């Protein structure tokens, strides 16, 4: 992502292209309040680059490796096994 002017106003389409998400996802983030935006018209929003960067820095990392999967799997196994002995 470009590190240009933090006050640069981005469209939903520009953000979607940069982040490789759909425009619908970006609009959901705006409606949920996760991404701060300025309503330019009845259907269009603009987002300051600094607000986009702030939202991205707050996101929790998603599990990506087998370690996280194994941990989740281990905790679920404990919930669904019973010792009837």
C-alpha positions, -999 to +999 in steps of 0.1 A: +000+000+000+012+035-008+024+057+020+014+089+004-005+118+020-024+106+051-052+131+043-056+116+008-093+107+002-098+072-013-129+057-029-143+024-019-131+010-053-095+022-047-094+006-012-109-026-026-082-028-053-054-020-029-065-046-003-078-072-028-112-072-012-146-066-028-162-032-027-191-048-008-167-058+020-153-023+023-189-009+025-197-034+052-167-023+072-179+013+068-215+005+079-202-015+109-181+014+119-148-005+116-137+019+089-143+056+093-156+073+062-171+105+049-203+102+029-196+121-003-231+115-018-261+094-010-243+062-022-206+071-022-180+073+005-145+086+008-119+074+033-089+092+045-058+071+040-048+077+076-082+062+087-076+031+065-041+027+080-055+030+115-081+003+109-055-020+093-031-016+123-059-025+147-069-058+129-059-090+147-038-114+126-056-143+112-044-179+120-023-190+091-003-220+102-008-255+114+001-245+150-031-225+154-052-252+138-037-278+161-044-257+192-080-252+181-083-289+173-069-299+207-093-276+226-123-289+206-114-325+212-115-319+250-150-305+247-165-334+228-149-364+244-163-379+275-147-402+300-175-426+311-152-449+330 
